[in-house]
Amino acid sequence: MSLSNPLGTDNRFHNVGVSARHQDFEQLARKGLKVLQEDPSEARLEELALSTDMSELGRFMSTKNRSDIGPSGPP
């Protein structure tokens, strides 16, 4: 934190160092994309991200970017 950055953020997402070792992210990502292809609604995305094991995909569920797979903290 500083006077020029009192919130202590750069407004970007960063890996927060949480390790997820017991998940096949490739398979989970394919499954998530398939489900969202069938129903791309915001409600379905929210349900998947909050109530299923797809929550471990992190921002990938929203962005569909491979680099966003896994846990990341908010800005």
Secondary structure, DSSP 8 states (H G I E B T S, - for coil): --SS-TT---SS-EE------S--HHHHHHHHHHHHHH---HHHHHHHHHHSGGGGGTTHHHH--GGG-S-EE--
